[in-house]
Amino acid sequence: MRDSTVIEVHQVDTGAGPLWYHAAEIRADGSVVWATKDVQYGTGLAPSVSASGPTVIEVHQKDSGVGSLWSQTAGLQSSGTVKFVKKPVEYDSGEAPRVSVAGTMILEVHDENSGAGPIYYHTAAY
């Protein structure tokens, strides 16, 4: 794994559908060189990704609106590609999930429902 690798995740459609990742390398001069193509890794909505070392954590909604939230882990390969190691696992319900990883700690936050209202979080270690 290269310390200068970054990953972004996105959805193609406005609703639930294919989820894609795109990897890039940050060069010494600060420029970013993206891989020539993005790669489909699943289906859903509102993906978020974070990495610490070779460990990648991704979260997303299964469908539009309040509903199932899913997470999955992956490994960042020395080539700069991402290898998802398991199928997504349902972990809660809500919408707009976001994830951050620092060292071995994971923090996930999400809305309880649409509009103003409580924000919930989960913490974990790996």
N, CA, C and O of each residue as an XYZ file, in Angstrom:
504
protein
N       0.838     -1.181      0.000
C       0.000      0.000      0.000
C       0.881      1.243      0.000
O       1.898      1.300      0.691
N       0.486      2.209     -0.766
C       1.207      3.467     -0.802
C       0.540      4.439      0.160
O      -0.687      4.531      0.189
N       1.329      5.168      0.949
C       0.773      6.133      1.900
C       0.065      7.278      1.199
O      -0.686      8.017      1.835
N       0.284      7.437     -0.079
C      -0.284      8.564     -0.817
C      -1.537      8.194     -1.598
O      -1.970      8.959     -2.460
N      -2.127      7.041     -1.317
C      -3.333      6.618     -2.029
C      -4.577      7.202     -1.371
O      -4.701      7.189     -0.146
N      -5.492      7.711     -2.178
C      -6.781      8.194     -1.698
C      -7.887      7.440     -2.423
O      -7.693      6.936     -3.529
N      -9.046      7.373     -1.783
C     -10.193      6.660     -2.342
C     -11.413      7.567     -2.250
O     -11.606      8.246     -1.242
N     -12.232      7.583     -3.285
C     -13.515      8.258     -3.209
C     -14.582      7.266     -3.631
O     -14.331      6.380     -4.448
N     -15.794      7.422     -3.062
C     -16.939      6.576     -3.434
C     -18.072      7.472     -3.882
O     -18.210      8.602     -3.413
N     -18.892      6.954     -4.805
C     -20.005      7.742     -5.307
C     -21.091      6.840     -5.870
O     -20.877      5.660     -6.147
N     -22.258      7.437     -6.028
C     -23.365      6.751     -6.680
C     -23.549      7.384     -8.051
O     -23.214      8.551     -8.255
N     -24.077      6.618     -8.980
C     -24.241      7.103    -10.347
C     -25.591      7.793    -10.515
O     -25.674      8.837    -11.162
N     -26.635      7.227     -9.947
C     -27.993      7.726    -10.134
C     -28.425      8.575     -8.943
O     -27.730      8.627     -7.928
N     -29.580      9.243     -9.070
C     -30.094     10.050     -7.971
C     -30.697      9.188     -6.867
O     -30.736      9.619     -5.715
N     -31.157      8.013     -7.177
C     -31.695      7.104     -6.169
C     -30.732      5.957     -5.948
O     -29.589      5.999     -6.401
N     -31.196      4.933     -5.249
C     -30.362      3.762     -5.002
C     -29.978      3.119     -6.327
O     -30.787      3.031     -7.251
N     -28.741      2.677     -6.401
C     -28.240      2.060     -7.625
C     -26.785      1.681     -7.446
O     -26.317      1.506     -6.321
N     -26.067      1.554     -8.553
C     -24.666      1.146     -8.474
C     -23.822      2.116     -7.651
O     -23.977      3.333     -7.750
N     -22.921      1.552     -6.833
C     -21.936      2.324     -6.068
C     -20.567      2.028     -6.663
O     -20.260      0.890     -7.019
N     -19.752      3.071     -6.764
C     -18.455      2.958     -7.411
C     -17.367      3.547     -6.519
O     -17.634      4.448     -5.723
N     -16.140      3.042     -6.650
C     -14.998      3.688     -6.014
C     -13.997      4.074     -7.089
O     -13.962      3.501     -8.178
N     -13.197      5.047     -6.752
C     -12.151      5.536     -7.643
C     -10.933      5.786     -6.765
O     -11.043      6.475     -5.751
N      -9.798      5.255     -7.121
C      -8.574      5.434     -6.348
C      -7.655      6.416     -7.075
O      -7.714      6.564     -8.296
N      -6.820      7.070     -6.304
C      -5.867      8.022     -6.877
C      -4.594      8.025     -6.046
O      -4.565      7.536     -4.917
N      -3.551      8.585     -6.628
C      -2.285      8.758     -5.927
C      -1.976     10.245     -5.842
O      -2.083     10.969     -6.832
N      -1.591     10.695     -4.651
C      -1.151     12.074     -4.478
C       0.362     12.080     -4.678
O       1.095     11.401     -3.958
N       0.812     12.832     -5.638
C       2.244     12.898     -5.949
C       2.955     13.912     -5.060
O       2.318     14.740     -4.409
N       4.270     13.835     -5.044
C       5.087     14.713     -4.204
C       4.850     16.192     -4.491
O       4.981     17.024     -3.593
N       4.499     16.532     -5.747
C       4.258     17.937     -6.093
C       2.846     18.392     -5.725
O       2.474     19.536     -5.985
N       2.050     17.486     -5.113
C       0.692     17.826     -4.693
C      -0.375     17.507     -5.723
O      -1.565     17.613     -5.427
N       0.020     17.123     -6.915
C      -0.974     16.781     -7.938
C      -1.603     15.427     -7.611
O      -0.996     14.594     -6.938
N      -2.817     15.224     -8.092
C      -3.548     13.974     -7.875
C      -3.725     13.286     -9.222
O      -4.211     13.888    -10.180
N      -3.326     12.025     -9.286
C      -3.465     11.242    -10.513
C      -4.479     10.138    -10.235
O      -4.211      9.209     -9.474
N      -5.642     10.253    -10.861
C      -6.717      9.279    -10.664
C      -6.500      8.063    -11.543
O      -5.958      8.174    -12.643
N      -6.920      6.905    -11.063
C      -6.899      5.686    -11.867
C      -7.723      5.939    -13.129
O      -8.599      6.804    -13.147
N      -7.434      5.183    -14.171
C      -8.100      5.428    -15.445
C      -9.590      5.108    -15.424
O     -10.334      5.609    -16.267
N     -10.038      4.292    -14.489
C     -11.467      3.975    -14.426
C     -11.905      3.774    -12.990
O     -11.106      3.428    -12.120
N     -13.202      3.999    -12.757
C     -13.751      3.671    -11.450
C     -14.295      2.253    -11.502
O     -14.494      1.697    -12.582
N     -14.537      1.663    -10.316
C     -14.908      0.256    -10.211
C     -16.188      0.128     -9.400
O     -16.293      0.684     -8.307
N     -17.167     -0.609     -9.934
C     -18.395     -0.841     -9.177
C     -18.114     -1.859     -8.080
O     -17.497     -2.897     -8.318
N     -18.590     -1.536     -6.847
C     -18.364     -2.444     -5.727
C     -19.645     -2.861     -5.027
O     -19.593     -3.711     -4.139
N     -20.792     -2.302     -5.386
C     -22.038     -2.667     -4.733
C     -23.189     -1.818     -5.233
O     -23.090     -1.137     -6.253
N     -24.290     -1.876     -4.484
C     -25.460     -1.059     -4.803
C     -25.954     -0.393     -3.523
O     -25.767     -0.913     -2.423
N     -26.582      0.757     -3.687
C     -27.107      1.482     -2.542
C     -27.192      2.962     -2.835
O     -27.425      3.375     -3.970
N     -26.996      3.767     -1.779
C     -27.205      5.206     -1.858
C     -26.361      5.871     -0.777
O     -26.121      5.275      0.273
N     -25.915      7.086     -1.019
C     -25.212      7.922     -0.039
C     -23.990      7.235      0.586
O     -23.909      7.131      1.809
N     -23.036      6.763     -0.235
C     -21.870      6.084      0.322
C     -20.892      7.045      0.979
O     -20.816      8.223      0.631
N     -20.148      6.510      1.937
C     -19.075      7.247      2.612
C     -17.949      6.260      2.858
O     -18.200      5.088      3.140
N     -16.701      6.725      2.753
C     -15.558      5.833      2.918
C     -14.472      6.524      3.730
O     -14.333      7.746      3.696
N     -13.705      5.719      4.461
C     -12.554      6.218      5.192
C     -11.533      5.093      5.263
O     -11.888      3.914      5.229
N     -10.254      5.468      5.362
C      -9.195      4.463      5.428
C      -8.162      4.857      6.469
O      -7.933      6.037      6.737
N      -7.549      3.837      7.046
C      -6.429      4.021      7.958
C      -5.453      2.904      7.650
O      -5.759      1.731      7.862
N      -4.269      3.265      7.145
C      -3.347      2.235      6.691
C      -4.005      1.465      5.570
O      -4.606      2.069      4.683
N      -3.908      0.151      5.584
C      -4.518     -0.635      4.507
C      -5.999     -0.945      4.729
O      -6.634     -1.549      3.864
N      -6.559     -0.542      5.872
C      -7.953     -0.866      6.192
C      -8.896      0.205      5.668
O      -8.709      1.395      5.920
N      -9.918     -0.239      4.933
C     -10.923      0.654      4.353
C     -12.280      0.275      4.937
O     -12.635     -0.903      4.972
N     -13.039      1.266      5.395
C     -14.397      1.060      5.909
C     -15.340      1.883      5.031
O     -15.093      3.064      4.785
N     -16.423      1.256      4.559
C     -17.417      1.941      3.729
C     -18.789      1.748      4.357
O     -19.101      0.664      4.852
N     -19.623      2.808      4.339
C     -21.008      2.726      4.804
C     -21.910      3.328      3.724
O     -21.486      4.186      2.951
N     -23.179      2.854      3.687
C     -24.149      3.395      2.729
C     -25.564      3.011      3.132
O     -25.774      2.115      3.950
N     -26.525      3.703      2.546
C     -27.930      3.345      2.699
C     -28.263      2.269      1.679
O     -27.666      2.215      0.604
N     -29.224      1.409      2.022
C     -29.662      0.396      1.065
C     -30.585      1.015      0.021
O     -30.452      0.731     -1.170
N     -31.523      1.859      0.458
C     -32.519      2.458     -0.432
C     -32.710      3.931     -0.086
O     -32.119      4.427      0.873
N     -33.528      4.623     -0.859
C     -33.852      6.026     -0.592
C     -34.665      6.154      0.689
O     -35.398      5.236      1.059
N     -34.534      7.288      1.363
C     -35.291      7.546      2.581
C     -34.700      6.817      3.769
O     -33.648      6.185      3.678
N     -35.403      6.921      4.889
C     -34.955      6.254      6.111
C     -35.080      4.747      5.920
O     -36.120      4.257      5.478
N     -34.037      4.026      6.248
C     -34.061      2.570      6.080
C     -32.754      1.953      6.509
O     -32.024      2.515      7.326
N     -32.464      0.804      5.959
C     -31.292      0.012      6.337
C     -29.990      0.732      6.011
O     -29.830      1.304      4.933
N     -29.057      0.691      6.973
C     -27.699      1.191      6.772
C     -26.756     -0.006      6.768
O     -26.906     -0.930      7.568
N     -25.796      0.019      5.873
C     -24.910     -1.112      5.669
C     -23.453     -0.674      5.758
O     -23.118      0.461      5.418
N     -22.587     -1.578      6.216
C     -21.148     -1.305      6.243
C     -20.417     -2.486      5.624
O     -20.916     -3.611      5.581
N     -19.215     -2.188      5.147
C     -18.358     -3.259      4.654
C     -16.903     -2.842      4.787
O     -16.570     -1.657      4.803
N     -16.052     -3.844      4.883
C     -14.626     -3.586      5.020
C     -13.915     -3.986      3.739
O     -14.394     -4.805      2.955
N     -12.762     -3.378      3.562
C     -11.944     -3.684      2.390
C     -10.491     -3.495      2.759
O     -10.166     -2.941      3.809
N      -9.634     -3.955      1.894
C      -8.204     -3.767      2.062
C      -7.653     -2.982      0.893
O      -8.001     -3.243     -0.259
N      -6.800     -2.029      1.184
C      -6.130     -1.263      0.146
C      -4.911     -2.061     -0.296
O      -4.022     -2.339      0.508
N      -4.870     -2.424     -1.559
C      -3.804     -3.257     -2.099
C      -2.583     -2.413     -2.477
O      -2.700     -1.203     -2.670
N      -1.436     -3.038     -2.581
C      -0.208     -2.315     -2.930
C      -0.303     -1.645     -4.295
O       0.416     -0.685     -4.570
N      -1.191     -2.154     -5.150
C      -1.381     -1.568     -6.479
C      -2.237     -0.305     -6.442
O      -2.378      0.385     -7.452
N      -2.813     -0.004     -5.263
C      -3.706      1.147     -5.149
C      -5.165      0.796     -5.378
O      -6.025      1.673     -5.308
N      -5.463     -0.477     -5.652
C      -6.850     -0.906     -5.810
C      -7.430     -1.286     -4.448
O      -6.697     -1.459     -3.474
N      -8.743     -1.412     -4.399
C      -9.443     -1.762     -3.168
C     -10.058     -3.145     -3.331
O     -10.706     -3.420     -4.340
N      -9.860     -4.012     -2.351
C     -10.434     -5.355     -2.385
C     -11.411     -5.487     -1.221
O     -11.003     -5.560     -0.061
N     -12.713     -5.516     -1.544
C     -13.728     -5.701     -0.515
C     -13.697     -7.152     -0.075
O     -13.737     -8.061     -0.905
N     -13.625     -7.372      1.245
C     -13.388     -8.712      1.770
C     -14.653     -9.474      2.137
O     -14.624    -10.701      2.234
N     -15.748     -8.781      2.341
C     -17.000     -9.441      2.708
C     -18.161     -8.695      2.062
O     -18.006     -7.579      1.566
N     -19.306     -9.324      2.080
C     -20.513     -8.634      1.633
C     -20.911     -7.615      2.696
O     -20.535     -7.764      3.858
N     -21.671     -6.576      2.318
C     -22.108     -5.581      3.303
C     -22.930     -6.222      4.428
O     -23.628     -7.216      4.228
N     -22.823     -5.617      5.613
C     -23.549     -6.074      6.788
C     -24.463     -4.950      7.261
O     -24.017     -3.812      7.410
N     -25.736     -5.256      7.498
C     -26.675     -4.255      8.013
C     -26.330     -3.966      9.469
O     -26.158     -4.894     10.260
N     -26.226     -2.679      9.833
C     -25.843     -2.346     11.210
C     -26.819     -1.422     11.915
O     -26.748     -1.312     13.139
N     -27.735     -0.746     11.209
C     -28.686      0.158     11.861
C     -29.685      0.625     10.823
O     -29.680      0.156      9.685
N     -30.547      1.559     11.225
C     -31.440      2.199     10.262
C     -31.316      3.708     10.433
O     -30.957      4.200     11.502
N     -31.618      4.423      9.370
C     -31.499      5.873      9.351
C     -31.214      6.329      7.948
O     -31.630      5.687      6.983
N     -30.492      7.457      7.820
C     -30.083      7.912      6.504
C     -28.845      8.794      6.614
O     -28.466      9.222      7.705
N     -28.227      9.058      5.478
C     -27.037      9.904      5.359
C     -25.887      9.456      6.259
O     -25.376     10.263      7.036
N     -25.466      8.192      6.176
C     -24.364      7.729      7.031
C     -23.030      8.317      6.584
O     -22.807      8.555      5.397
N     -22.154      8.544      7.546
C     -20.785      9.013      7.292
C     -19.855      8.252      8.219
O     -20.222      7.930      9.349
N     -18.651      7.963      7.741
C     -17.709      7.172      8.527
C     -16.338      7.836      8.509
O     -15.954      8.483      7.535
N     -15.606      7.660      9.615
C     -14.231      8.120      9.719
C     -13.440      7.080     10.501
O     -13.935      6.505     11.470
N     -12.211      6.850     10.069
C     -11.325      5.905     10.731
C     -10.048      6.640     11.109
O      -9.483      7.375     10.299
N      -9.593      6.439     12.348
C      -8.320      7.004     12.807
C      -7.606      5.926     13.597
O      -8.085      5.501     14.648
N      -6.473      5.487     13.100
C      -5.788      4.378     13.758
C      -6.668      3.147     13.714
O      -7.052      2.687     12.638
N      -6.992      2.608     14.893
C      -7.870      1.435     14.952
C      -9.296      1.791     15.367
O     -10.111      0.895     15.590
N      -9.609      3.074     15.474
C     -10.946      3.517     15.910
C     -11.808      3.914     14.715
O     -11.334      4.557     13.778
N     -13.080      3.521     14.762
C     -14.054      3.840     13.724
C     -15.166      4.657     14.362
O     -15.655      4.313     15.439
N     -15.567      5.739     13.703
C     -16.712      6.546     14.127
C     -17.670      6.648     12.957
O     -17.283      7.071     11.868
N     -18.927      6.261     13.176
C     -19.981      6.373     12.163
C     -21.074      7.254     12.725
O     -21.455      7.094     13.885
N     -21.596      8.196     11.920
C     -22.723      9.034     12.316
C     -23.778      8.971     11.227
O     -23.463      8.785     10.052
N     -25.058      9.129     11.637
C     -26.145      9.146     10.652
C     -27.361      9.853     11.244
O     -27.512      9.965     12.461
N     -28.215     10.321     10.351
C     -29.474     10.938     10.759
C     -30.479      9.861     11.132
O     -30.489      8.768     10.566
N     -31.334     10.202     12.112
C     -32.404      9.276     12.468
C     -33.477      9.262     11.389
O     -34.014      8.210     11.043
N     -33.786     10.464     10.852
C     -34.824     10.577      9.836
C     -34.566     11.810      8.978
O     -33.592     12.532      9.190
N     -35.439     12.044      8.016
C     -35.299     13.207      7.141
C     -35.555     14.488      7.915
O     -36.376     14.509      8.832
N     -34.858     15.558      7.551
C     -35.077     16.843      8.195
C     -34.351     16.942      9.528
O     -33.470     16.143      9.846
N     -34.751     17.952     10.297
C     -34.131     18.175     11.610
C     -34.486     17.040     12.555
O     -35.606     16.530     12.543
N     -33.528     16.656     13.362
C     -33.773     15.589     14.321
C     -32.480     15.052     14.863
O     -31.410     15.576     14.556
N     -32.561     14.011     15.666
C     -31.368     13.462     16.301
C     -30.362     12.904     15.295
O     -30.727     12.414     14.227
N     -29.099     12.993     15.667
C     -28.017     12.346     14.942
C     -27.461     11.255     15.863
O     -27.170     11.506     17.032
N     -27.324     10.079     15.336
C     -26.823      8.947     16.113
C     -25.408      8.587     15.679
O     -24.978      8.926     14.576
N     -24.688      7.893     16.567
C     -23.350      7.475     16.212
C     -23.041      6.093     16.751
O     -23.675      5.618     17.693
N     -22.063      5.460     16.142
C     -21.511      4.186     16.588
C     -20.006      4.337     16.636
O     -19.424      5.015     15.788
N     -19.370      3.720     17.611
C     -17.922      3.641     17.637
C     -17.530      2.173     17.664
O     -18.276      1.323     18.151
N     -16.368      1.895     17.143
C     -15.853      0.526     17.140
C     -14.333      0.578     17.024
O     -13.747      1.605     16.680
N     -13.732     -0.531     17.315
C     -12.287     -0.690     17.120
C     -12.072     -1.972     16.339
O     -12.863     -2.910     16.441
N     -11.023     -2.011     15.576
C     -10.692     -3.226     14.838
C      -9.267     -3.631     15.124
O      -8.793     -4.636     14.595
